[in-house]
């Protein structure tokens, strides 16, 4: 799970504002962000996609691809953007690693 971090739909939109015709490739899960009002037309290729994110993308004229479909459409990876979520956003990183470096971290007692 650590090598496949989730990424929200809002972060995908924010990172791909200038790349309108490219396919966004995510090795992980694409999650929905309920705060979004407007979702642009996107082509997203991901390992997993939540139901909310999938419906938001498809409702606005976009498409959700699998990696097999991506290999057929762009075999050499042309016009693709590779994105990943934050690896340090996991609960284990918040609990264990921060206690070594900061005074006000959440420490768990076993």
MOZILIN-V471033 format. One record per pair of residues at least 4 apart in sequence whose C-alpha atoms are under 7 Angstrom apart, sorted by the first residue. I is the first residue (numbers start at 1). GAP is how many residues later the second one is. Records with the same first field share a line. If there is no record, write none. Layout:
# MOZILIN-V471033
I=GAP  GAP
This chain:
# MOZILIN-V471033
1=4
2=85
4=23  24
5=23  24  79  80  81  82
6=22  23  24  25  79
7=4  22  23  24  77  78
8=4  22  23  24  25
9=4  21  22  23  24  44
10=4  23  26
11=4
12=4
13=4
16=4
22=57  58  59
23=20  21  56  57  58
24=19  20  21  56  57  58
25=19  20  21  55  56  57  58
26=19  20  56  57  58
27=19  20  57
28=18  19  20
29=17  18  19  20
30=16  18  19  20  23
31=18  19  22
32=18  20  21
39=17  21
40=20
41=16  19  20  21
42=15  20  21
43=19  20  21
44=19  20  21
45=19  20  21  22  25
46=19  20
47=19
49=4  5
50=4
51=4
52=4
53=4
54=4  10
55=4
56=4
57=4  5  6
58=4  5
65=4  5
66=4
67=4
68=4
69=4
70=4
71=4
74=4
88=5
89=4
90=4
91=4
92=4
93=4  5
94=4
95=4  11  12  13
98=4  7
99=6  7  8
